[in-house]
Amino acid sequence: MIKRILILEDVRQSREWLAGIVMRIFDAPEITKEATLRGAEHACQRQQFDLALVDLSLPDGNGTTLLRRLTNEQPECKCVVTTVMAADSAIDRRWLRVRRAIF
């Protein structure tokens, strides 16, 4: 059962939009919202997550850093990349880099 959810998104409107979706999908989830990689890393030190929604382009780093950390330290956590990019080709290139970084 998914109860504890981390949302890492630097754009406030997108972060709140994702939180709204999560609230509608899951039954009474505990949502931790972070705007920076550093904040998300601290959150991961404090608790275990069942699901992480991770933006890749952040003001203080790259979301792949958190994806690697969650894969190693919280292997039960399901990770979803929720980044916004203007072109499909940019998403394809970024996804290839993410896969290489994690797998």
MMTF fields as JSON, N, C-alpha, C and O atoms, coordinates in Angstrom:
{
  "mmtfVersion": "1.0.0",
  "mmtfProducer": "UNKNOWN",
  "numBonds": 411,
  "numAtoms": 412,
  "numGroups": 103,
  "numChains": 1,
  "numModels": 1,
  "chainsPerModel": [1],
  "groupsPerChain": [103],
  "chainIdList": ["A"],
  "bondAtomList": [4, 2, 8, 6, 12, 10, 16, 14, 20, 18, 24, 22, 28, 26, 32, 30, 36, 34, 40, 38, 44, 42, 48, 46, 52, 50, 56, 54, 60, 58, 64, 62, 68, 66, 72, 70, 76, 74, 80, 78, 84, 82, 88, 86, 92, 90, 96, 94, 100, 98, 104, 102, 108, 106, 112, 110, 116, 114, 120, 118, 124, 122, 128, 126, 132, 130, 136, 134, 140, 138, 144, 142, 148, 146, 152, 150, 156, 154, 160, 158, 164, 162, 168, 166, 172, 170, 176, 174, 180, 178, 184, 182, 188, 186, 192, 190, 196, 194, 200, 198, 204, 202, 208, 206, 212, 210, 216, 214, 220, 218, 224, 222, 228, 226, 232, 230, 236, 234, 240, 238, 244, 242, 248, 246, 252, 250, 256, 254, 260, 258, 264, 262, 268, 266, 272, 270, 276, 274, 280, 278, 284, 282, 288, 286, 292, 290, 296, 294, 300, 298, 304, 302, 308, 306, 312, 310, 316, 314, 320, 318, 324, 322, 328, 326, 332, 330, 336, 334, 340, 338, 344, 342, 348, 346, 352, 350, 356, 354, 360, 358, 364, 362, 368, 366, 372, 370, 376, 374, 380, 378, 384, 382, 388, 386, 392, 390, 396, 394, 400, 398, 404, 402, 408, 406],
  "bondOrderList": [1, 1, 1, 1, 1, 1, 1, 1, 1, 1, 1, 1, 1, 1, 1, 1, 1, 1, 1, 1, 1, 1, 1, 1, 1, 1, 1, 1, 1, 1, 1, 1, 1, 1, 1, 1, 1, 1, 1, 1, 1, 1, 1, 1, 1, 1, 1, 1, 1, 1, 1, 1, 1, 1, 1, 1, 1, 1, 1, 1, 1, 1, 1, 1, 1, 1, 1, 1, 1, 1, 1, 1, 1, 1, 1, 1, 1, 1, 1, 1, 1, 1, 1, 1, 1, 1, 1, 1, 1, 1, 1, 1, 1, 1, 1, 1, 1, 1, 1, 1, 1, 1],
  "groupList": [{"groupName": "MET", "atomNameList": ["N", "CA", "C", "O"], "elementList": ["N", "C", "C", "O"], "formalChargeList": [0, 0, 0, 0], "bondAtomList": [1, 0, 2, 1, 3, 2], "bondOrderList": [1, 1, 2], "singleLetterCode": "M", "chemCompType": "L-PEPTIDE LINKING"}, {"groupName": "ILE", "atomNameList": ["N", "CA", "C", "O"], "elementList": ["N", "C", "C", "O"], "formalChargeList": [0, 0, 0, 0], "bondAtomList": [1, 0, 2, 1, 3, 2], "bondOrderList": [1, 1, 2], "singleLetterCode": "I", "chemCompType": "L-PEPTIDE LINKING"}, {"groupName": "LYS", "atomNameList": ["N", "CA", "C", "O"], "elementList": ["N", "C", "C", "O"], "formalChargeList": [0, 0, 0, 0], "bondAtomList": [1, 0, 2, 1, 3, 2], "bondOrderList": [1, 1, 2], "singleLetterCode": "K", "chemCompType": "L-PEPTIDE LINKING"}, {"groupName": "ARG", "atomNameList": ["N", "CA", "C", "O"], "elementList": ["N", "C", "C", "O"], "formalChargeList": [0, 0, 0, 0], "bondAtomList": [1, 0, 2, 1, 3, 2], "bondOrderList": [1, 1, 2], "singleLetterCode": "R", "chemCompType": "L-PEPTIDE LINKING"}, {"groupName": "LEU", "atomNameList": ["N", "CA", "C", "O"], "elementList": ["N", "C", "C", "O"], "formalChargeList": [0, 0, 0, 0], "bondAtomList": [1, 0, 2, 1, 3, 2], "bondOrderList": [1, 1, 2], "singleLetterCode": "L", "chemCompType": "L-PEPTIDE LINKING"}, {"groupName": "GLU", "atomNameList": ["N", "CA", "C", "O"], "elementList": ["N", "C", "C", "O"], "formalChargeList": [0, 0, 0, 0], "bondAtomList": [1, 0, 2, 1, 3, 2], "bondOrderList": [1, 1, 2], "singleLetterCode": "E", "chemCompType": "L-PEPTIDE LINKING"}, {"groupName": "ASP", "atomNameList": ["N", "CA", "C", "O"], "elementList": ["N", "C", "C", "O"], "formalChargeList": [0, 0, 0, 0], "bondAtomList": [1, 0, 2, 1, 3, 2], "bondOrderList": [1, 1, 2], "singleLetterCode": "D", "chemCompType": "L-PEPTIDE LINKING"}, {"groupName": "VAL", "atomNameList": ["N", "CA", "C", "O"], "elementList": ["N", "C", "C", "O"], "formalChargeList": [0, 0, 0, 0], "bondAtomList": [1, 0, 2, 1, 3, 2], "bondOrderList": [1, 1, 2], "singleLetterCode": "V", "chemCompType": "L-PEPTIDE LINKING"}, {"groupName": "GLN", "atomNameList": ["N", "CA", "C", "O"], "elementList": ["N", "C", "C", "O"], "formalChargeList": [0, 0, 0, 0], "bondAtomList": [1, 0, 2, 1, 3, 2], "bondOrderList": [1, 1, 2], "singleLetterCode": "Q", "chemCompType": "L-PEPTIDE LINKING"}, {"groupName": "SER", "atomNameList": ["N", "CA", "C", "O"], "elementList": ["N", "C", "C", "O"], "formalChargeList": [0, 0, 0, 0], "bondAtomList": [1, 0, 2, 1, 3, 2], "bondOrderList": [1, 1, 2], "singleLetterCode": "S", "chemCompType": "L-PEPTIDE LINKING"}, {"groupName": "TRP", "atomNameList": ["N", "CA", "C", "O"], "elementList": ["N", "C", "C", "O"], "formalChargeList": [0, 0, 0, 0], "bondAtomList": [1, 0, 2, 1, 3, 2], "bondOrderList": [1, 1, 2], "singleLetterCode": "W", "chemCompType": "L-PEPTIDE LINKING"}, {"groupName": "ALA", "atomNameList": ["N", "CA", "C", "O"], "elementList": ["N", "C", "C", "O"], "formalChargeList": [0, 0, 0, 0], "bondAtomList": [1, 0, 2, 1, 3, 2], "bondOrderList": [1, 1, 2], "singleLetterCode": "A", "chemCompType": "L-PEPTIDE LINKING"}, {"groupName": "GLY", "atomNameList": ["N", "CA", "C", "O"], "elementList": ["N", "C", "C", "O"], "formalChargeList": [0, 0, 0, 0], "bondAtomList": [1, 0, 2, 1, 3, 2], "bondOrderList": [1, 1, 2], "singleLetterCode": "G", "chemCompType": "PEPTIDE LINKING"}, {"groupName": "PHE", "atomNameList": ["N", "CA", "C", "O"], "elementList": ["N", "C", "C", "O"], "formalChargeList": [0, 0, 0, 0], "bondAtomList": [1, 0, 2, 1, 3, 2], "bondOrderList": [1, 1, 2], "singleLetterCode": "F", "chemCompType": "L-PEPTIDE LINKING"}, {"groupName": "PRO", "atomNameList": ["N", "CA", "C", "O"], "elementList": ["N", "C", "C", "O"], "formalChargeList": [0, 0, 0, 0], "bondAtomList": [1, 0, 2, 1, 3, 2], "bondOrderList": [1, 1, 2], "singleLetterCode": "P", "chemCompType": "L-PEPTIDE LINKING"}, {"groupName": "THR", "atomNameList": ["N", "CA", "C", "O"], "elementList": ["N", "C", "C", "O"], "formalChargeList": [0, 0, 0, 0], "bondAtomList": [1, 0, 2, 1, 3, 2], "bondOrderList": [1, 1, 2], "singleLetterCode": "T", "chemCompType": "L-PEPTIDE LINKING"}, {"groupName": "HIS", "atomNameList": ["N", "CA", "C", "O"], "elementList": ["N", "C", "C", "O"], "formalChargeList": [0, 0, 0, 0], "bondAtomList": [1, 0, 2, 1, 3, 2], "bondOrderList": [1, 1, 2], "singleLetterCode": "H", "chemCompType": "L-PEPTIDE LINKING"}, {"groupName": "CYS", "atomNameList": ["N", "CA", "C", "O"], "elementList": ["N", "C", "C", "O"], "formalChargeList": [0, 0, 0, 0], "bondAtomList": [1, 0, 2, 1, 3, 2], "bondOrderList": [1, 1, 2], "singleLetterCode": "C", "chemCompType": "L-PEPTIDE LINKING"}, {"groupName": "ASN", "atomNameList": ["N", "CA", "C", "O"], "elementList": ["N", "C", "C", "O"], "formalChargeList": [0, 0, 0, 0], "bondAtomList": [1, 0, 2, 1, 3, 2], "bondOrderList": [1, 1, 2], "singleLetterCode": "N", "chemCompType": "L-PEPTIDE LINKING"}],
  "groupTypeList": [0, 1, 2, 3, 1, 4, 1, 4, 5, 6, 7, 3, 8, 9, 3, 5, 10, 4, 11, 12, 1, 7, 0, 3, 1, 13, 6, 11, 14, 5, 1, 15, 2, 5, 11, 15, 4, 3, 12, 11, 5, 16, 11, 17, 8, 3, 8, 8, 13, 6, 4, 11, 4, 7, 6, 4, 9, 4, 14, 6, 12, 18, 12, 15, 15, 4, 4, 3, 3, 4, 15, 18, 5, 8, 14, 5, 17, 2, 17, 7, 7, 15, 15, 7, 0, 11, 11, 6, 9, 11, 1, 6, 3, 3, 10, 4, 3, 7, 3, 3, 11, 1, 13],
  "groupIdList": [1, 2, 3, 4, 5, 6, 7, 8, 9, 10, 11, 12, 13, 14, 15, 16, 17, 18, 19, 20, 21, 22, 23, 24, 25, 26, 27, 28, 29, 30, 31, 32, 33, 34, 35, 36, 37, 38, 39, 40, 41, 42, 43, 44, 45, 46, 47, 48, 49, 50, 51, 52, 53, 54, 55, 56, 57, 58, 59, 60, 61, 62, 63, 64, 65, 66, 67, 68, 69, 70, 71, 72, 73, 74, 75, 76, 77, 78, 79, 80, 81, 82, 83, 84, 85, 86, 87, 88, 89, 90, 91, 92, 93, 94, 95, 96, 97, 98, 99, 100, 101, 102, 103],
  "secStructList": [7, 7, 7, 3, 3, 3, 3, 3, 7, 1, 1, 2, 2, 2, 2, 2, 2, 2, 2, 2, 2, 2, 2, 2, 2, 1, 1, 1, 7, 3, 3, 3, 3, 3, 1, 1, 2, 2, 2, 2, 2, 2, 2, 2, 2, 2, 7, 7, 7, 1, 3, 3, 3, 3, 7, 1, 3, 3, 6, 6, 3, 3, 2, 2, 2, 2, 2, 2, 2, 2, 2, 2, 2, 7, 6, 6, 1, 3, 3, 3, 3, 7, 7, 7, 7, 1, 7, 2, 2, 2, 2, 2, 2, 2, 2, 2, 2, 2, 2, 2, 2, 2, 7],
  "xCoordList": [0.844, 0.0, 0.892, 1.884, 0.537, 1.314, 0.717, -0.429, 1.515, 1.074, 1.971, 1.484, 3.295, 4.254, 4.828, 5.474, 4.571, 4.926, 5.795, 5.487, 6.873, 7.767, 7.537, 7.546, 7.333, 7.235, 8.394, 8.477, 9.284, 10.411, 10.166, 10.296, 9.813, 9.506, 9.781, 9.232, 10.628, 11.0, 9.944, 9.936, 9.069, 8.029, 6.816, 6.192, 6.491, 5.437, 4.108, 3.46, 3.697, 2.413, 2.401, 1.403, 3.492, 3.581, 3.586, 2.962, 4.294, 4.362, 2.969, 2.588, 2.209, 0.856, -0.087, -0.956, 0.075, -0.729, -0.506, -1.463, 0.773, 1.09, 0.512, -0.02, 0.616, 0.06, -1.447, -1.985, -2.13, -3.565, -3.926, -4.888, -3.163, -3.392, -3.192, -4.007, -2.112, -1.802, -2.915, -3.282, -3.449, -4.529, -5.786, -6.515, -6.038, -7.225, -7.038, -8.005, -5.815, -5.554, -5.416, -5.962, -4.686, -4.369, -5.212, -5.616, -5.464, -6.272, -5.422, -4.561, -5.667, -5.001, -3.476, -2.894, -2.833, -1.366, -0.683, -1.214, 0.5, 1.375, 2.282, 3.118, 2.126, 2.885, 3.963, 3.692, 5.176, 6.29, 6.631, 6.965, 6.546, 6.818, 8.14, 8.329, 9.038, 10.33, 10.584, 10.193, 11.249, 11.546, 13.003, 13.365, 13.836, 15.256, 15.749, 15.168, 16.819, 17.456, 17.91, 17.719, 18.502, 18.979, 17.828, 17.972, 16.699, 15.543, 15.05, 14.701, 15.018, 14.572, 15.538, 15.113, 16.828, 17.809, 17.645, 17.741, 17.4, 17.156, 15.886, 15.847, 14.856, 13.606, 13.847, 13.277, 14.684, 14.979, 15.785, 15.736, 16.519, 17.233, 16.272, 16.522, 15.166, 14.208, 13.169, 12.67, 12.834, 11.781, 11.894, 12.596, 11.189, 11.101, 9.883, 8.86, 10.001, 8.899, 8.457, 9.255, 7.179, 6.628, 6.651, 6.752, 6.557, 6.51, 7.228, 7.076, 8.016, 8.682, 8.405, 8.651, 7.894, 7.697, 8.835, 8.92, 9.702, 10.976, 11.14, 11.091, 11.336, 11.702, 13.201, 13.952, 13.635, 15.056, 15.827, 16.95, 15.251, 15.948, 15.612, 14.493, 16.593, 16.394, 17.407, 18.462, 17.114, 18.035, 19.366, 20.372, 19.376, 20.606, 21.152, 21.953, 20.736, 21.268, 20.333, 19.463, 20.527, 19.764, 19.008, 19.556, 17.757, 16.933, 17.477, 17.113, 18.355, 18.941, 19.743, 19.876, 20.275, 21.003, 20.069, 20.44, 18.872, 17.902, 17.42, 17.24, 17.21, 16.784, 17.801, 17.43, 19.083, 20.142, 20.095, 20.188, 19.949, 19.923, 18.739, 18.894, 17.569, 16.386, 16.535, 16.158, 17.08, 17.288, 18.194, 17.955, 19.22, 20.175, 19.695, 19.85, 19.115, 18.793, 17.346, 17.054, 16.44, 15.033, 14.505, 13.655, 15.011, 14.673, 13.183, 12.744, 12.409, 10.963, 10.203, 9.049, 10.84, 10.204, 10.083, 11.057, 8.896, 8.673, 8.948, 8.427, 9.755, 10.143, 9.524, 9.522, 8.999, 8.421, 9.069, 9.081, 9.606, 10.18, 9.036, 8.259, 8.935, 7.838, 8.388, 7.988, 9.278, 9.911, 9.158, 8.536, 9.217, 8.556, 9.63, 10.528, 9.523, 10.462, 9.681, 8.602, 10.234, 9.514, 9.437, 8.458, 10.442, 10.467, 10.598, 11.274, 9.942, 10.049, 11.483, 11.888, 12.266, 13.648, 14.465, 15.361, 14.168, 14.869, 14.523, 15.39, 13.272, 12.862, 13.557, 14.032, 13.625, 14.281, 15.747, 16.234, 16.458, 17.876, 18.045, 18.924, 17.207, 17.297, 16.992, 17.679, 15.971, 15.611, 16.762, 17.02, 17.458, 18.602, 19.676, 20.283, 19.919, 20.906, 20.442, 21.253, 19.158, 18.62, 18.805, 19.259, 18.454, 18.58, 20.036, 20.306, 20.971, 22.385, 22.826, 23.632, 22.315, 22.731, 22.23, 22.906, 21.054, 20.434, 20.734, 21.023, 20.668, 20.763, 22.127, 22.36],
  "yCoordList": [-1.18, 0.0, 1.247, 1.312, 2.197, 3.439, 4.459, 4.881, 4.846, 5.811, 7.043, 8.166, 6.827, 7.927, 8.295, 7.485, 9.539, 9.978, 11.226, 12.185, 11.191, 12.341, 12.968, 12.282, 14.275, 15.022, 16.009, 16.918, 15.821, 16.731, 17.495, 16.952, 18.746, 19.618, 21.053, 21.527, 21.76, 23.12, 24.162, 25.241, 23.885, 24.84, 24.629, 23.568, 25.647, 25.525, 25.066, 24.183, 25.642, 25.271, 23.804, 23.11, 23.339, 21.933, 21.015, 19.954, 21.434, 20.646, 20.493, 19.399, 21.585, 21.54, 20.742, 20.026, 20.857, 20.086, 18.591, 17.82, 18.178, 16.769, 16.307, 15.202, 17.143, 16.791, 16.583, 15.667, 17.422, 17.277, 15.96, 15.303, 15.578, 14.3, 13.145, 12.224, 13.202, 12.15, 12.031, 10.925, 13.167, 13.148, 12.474, 11.815, 12.637, 12.02, 10.529, 9.768, 10.104, 8.71, 7.803, 6.7, 8.269, 7.413, 7.795, 8.947, 6.813, 6.995, 7.591, 6.913, 8.848, 9.563, 9.417, 8.95, 9.81, 9.687, 10.751, 11.841, 10.407, 11.373, 11.926, 11.2, 13.194, 13.787, 14.719, 15.615, 14.482, 15.377, 16.085, 15.444, 17.421, 18.211, 18.957, 19.664, 18.782, 19.46, 20.168, 19.686, 21.329, 22.129, 22.0, 22.447, 21.392, 21.275, 19.856, 19.092, 19.522, 18.22, 18.063, 17.009, 19.098, 19.043, 18.751, 17.932, 19.421, 19.176, 17.749, 17.127, 17.223, 15.845, 14.844, 13.837, 15.123, 14.232, 14.209, 13.149, 15.366, 15.406, 14.648, 13.946, 14.785, 14.063, 12.555, 11.818, 12.098, 10.665, 10.147, 8.957, 11.024, 10.632, 10.449, 9.648, 11.199, 11.178, 10.073, 9.593, 9.661, 8.663, 7.858, 8.24, 6.739, 5.865, 6.286, 6.689, 6.191, 6.542, 5.322, 4.437, 5.295, 4.235, 4.642, 3.794, 5.951, 6.49, 7.827, 8.638, 8.058, 9.35, 9.859, 9.158, 11.078, 11.762, 12.766, 13.705, 12.578, 13.301, 14.106, 13.564, 15.404, 16.293, 16.115, 15.873, 16.231, 16.063, 17.371, 17.4, 18.445, 19.738, 20.539, 21.025, 20.666, 21.348, 22.472, 22.434, 23.468, 24.597, 24.213, 24.893, 23.132, 22.763, 21.398, 20.811, 20.894, 19.603, 18.914, 19.538, 17.615, 16.818, 15.735, 15.106, 15.518, 14.52, 13.108, 12.251, 12.849, 11.509, 11.172, 9.999, 12.175, 11.947, 11.328, 10.374, 11.861, 11.311, 9.937, 9.046, 9.752, 8.445, 7.367, 6.269, 7.677, 6.732, 6.416, 5.258, 7.455, 7.277, 6.408, 5.481, 6.707, 5.915, 4.469, 3.551, 4.257, 2.9, 2.104, 0.92, 2.741, 2.064, 1.959, 0.911, 3.03, 3.082, 2.73, 2.317, 2.89, 2.587, 1.804, 2.296, 0.595, -0.164, -0.469, -0.765, -0.404, -0.651, 0.568, 0.446, 1.725, 2.956, 2.924, 2.669, 3.184, 3.273, 4.71, 5.652, 4.873, 6.209, 6.5, 5.659, 7.72, 8.174, 9.509, 10.43, 9.616, 10.876, 11.742, 11.333, 12.953, 13.867, 15.209, 16.255, 15.184, 16.405, 16.976, 16.236, 18.278, 18.95, 19.485, 20.216, 19.11, 19.588, 19.958, 19.426, 20.867, 21.405, 20.448, 20.477, 19.603, 18.765, 17.291, 16.933, 16.444, 15.005, 14.526, 13.644, 15.088, 14.658, 14.952, 14.182, 16.057, 16.368, 15.34, 14.929, 14.918, 13.899, 12.582, 11.908, 12.206, 10.965, 10.975, 9.997, 12.067, 12.151, 12.099, 11.399, 12.837, 12.861, 11.477, 11.028, 10.79, 9.467, 8.485, 7.666, 8.548, 7.669, 7.918, 6.97, 9.176, 9.489, 8.972, 8.463, 9.092, 8.599, 7.087, 6.571, 6.388, 4.916, 4.513, 3.595, 5.177, 4.844, 5.144, 4.405, 6.21, 6.602, 5.626, 5.392, 5.058, 4.214, 2.734, 2.019, 2.273, 0.835, 0.411, -0.773],
  "zCoordList": [0.0, 0.0, 0.0, 0.725, -0.793, -0.878, 0.085, -0.066, 1.075, 2.086, 2.145, 2.276, 2.049, 2.2, 0.831, 0.166, 0.436, -0.918, -0.858, -0.151, -1.606, -1.743, -3.113, -4.135, -3.117, -4.371, -4.408, -3.582, -5.372, -5.572, -6.865, -7.962, -6.717, -7.865, -7.458, -6.463, -8.213, -7.836, -8.199, -7.606, -9.135, -9.522, -8.612, -8.632, -7.819, -6.811, -7.399, -6.836, -8.506, -9.11, -9.54, -9.351, -10.109, -10.52, -9.305, -9.313, -8.265, -7.019, -6.416, -6.001, -6.365, -5.799, -6.7, -6.203, -8.009, -8.955, -8.743, -8.682, -8.63, -8.379, -7.044, -6.946, -6.026, -4.714, -4.806, -4.183, -5.574, -5.756, -6.418, -6.021, -7.417, -8.097, -7.119, -7.059, -6.36, -5.384, -4.347, -3.951, -3.909, -2.911, -3.466, -2.726, -4.758, -5.363, -5.607, -5.552, -5.873, -6.236, -5.015, -4.99, -4.006, -2.863, -1.644, -1.487, -0.794, 0.397, 1.523, 2.082, 1.848, 2.953, 2.943, 3.922, 1.852, 1.816, 2.68, 2.889, 3.171, 3.836, 2.742, 2.204, 2.41, 1.311, 1.862, 2.662, 1.413, 1.705, 0.411, -0.585, 0.421, -0.782, -0.584, 0.405, -1.537, -1.499, -2.818, -3.882, -2.736, -3.925, -4.368, -5.456, -3.528, -3.851, -3.627, -2.856, -4.311, -4.133, -2.687, -2.082, -2.146, -0.758, 0.22, 1.128, 0.027, 0.884, 0.768, 1.772, -0.448, -0.669, -0.04, 0.527, -0.139, 0.48, 1.997, 2.615, 2.596, 4.046, 4.407, 5.417, 3.594, 3.844, 3.813, 4.617, 2.892, 2.78, 3.97, 4.278, 4.634, 5.848, 7.011, 7.911, 6.99, 8.098, 7.988, 9.005, 6.762, 6.636, 5.356, 4.419, 5.335, 4.173, 3.348, 3.901, 2.034, 1.147, 0.35, 0.042, 0.026, -0.812, -2.284, -3.171, -2.531, -3.883, -3.906, -2.992, -4.96, -5.143, -6.55, -7.532, -6.642, -7.915, -8.036, -7.244, -9.012, -9.041, -10.325, -11.428, -10.157, -11.261, -11.501, -10.557, -12.731, -13.033, -12.973, -12.469, -13.472, -13.524, -12.276, -12.113, -11.406, -10.122, -9.971, -10.605, -9.149, -9.0, -8.352, -8.554, -7.578, -6.866, -7.273, -6.545, -8.409, -8.852, -9.813, -10.42, -9.943, -10.883, -10.128, -9.222, -10.495, -9.826, -9.918, -9.113, -10.898, -10.99, -9.739, -9.388, -9.069, -7.815, -6.784, -6.101, -6.669, -5.723, -6.173, -5.342, -7.467, -7.967, -7.618, -7.202, -7.787, -7.42, -5.935, -5.529, -5.137, -3.681, -3.261, -2.466, -3.792, -3.434, -3.886, -3.157, -5.081, -5.584, -4.646, -4.41, -4.116, -3.23, -1.786, -1.16, -1.252, 0.171, 0.502, 1.624, -0.458, -0.236, -1.446, -2.187, -1.636, -2.851, -3.018, -4.129, -1.955, -2.061, -2.602, -3.014, -2.6, -3.067, -4.591, -5.299, -5.071, -6.513, -6.948, -6.353, -7.973, -8.439, -9.802, -10.701, -9.927, -11.181, -11.536, -10.719, -12.745, -13.22, -13.71, -14.573, -13.151, -13.496, -13.957, -13.446, -14.896, -15.364, -16.561, -17.324, -16.718, -17.833, -18.772, -18.357, -20.043, -21.052, -22.298, -22.554, -23.057, -24.211, -25.39, -26.136, -25.576, -26.776, -26.412, -25.448, -27.198, -26.977, -27.074, -26.316, -27.991, -28.16, -26.907, -26.56, -26.223, -24.976, -23.919, -23.146, -23.874, -22.906, -23.215, -22.302, -24.488, -24.862, -24.451, -23.884, -24.728, -24.356, -22.847, -22.344, -22.116, -20.656, -20.09, -19.174, -20.618, -20.126, -20.322, -19.44, -21.453, -21.671, -20.619, -20.122, -20.273, -19.239, -17.881, -17.108, -17.581, -16.311, -16.222, -15.201, -17.282, -17.273, -17.051, -16.276, -17.712, -17.536, -16.114, -15.55, -15.531, -14.177, -13.121, -12.119, -13.338, -12.33, -12.535, -11.575, -13.775, -14.022, -14.422, -14.663]
}
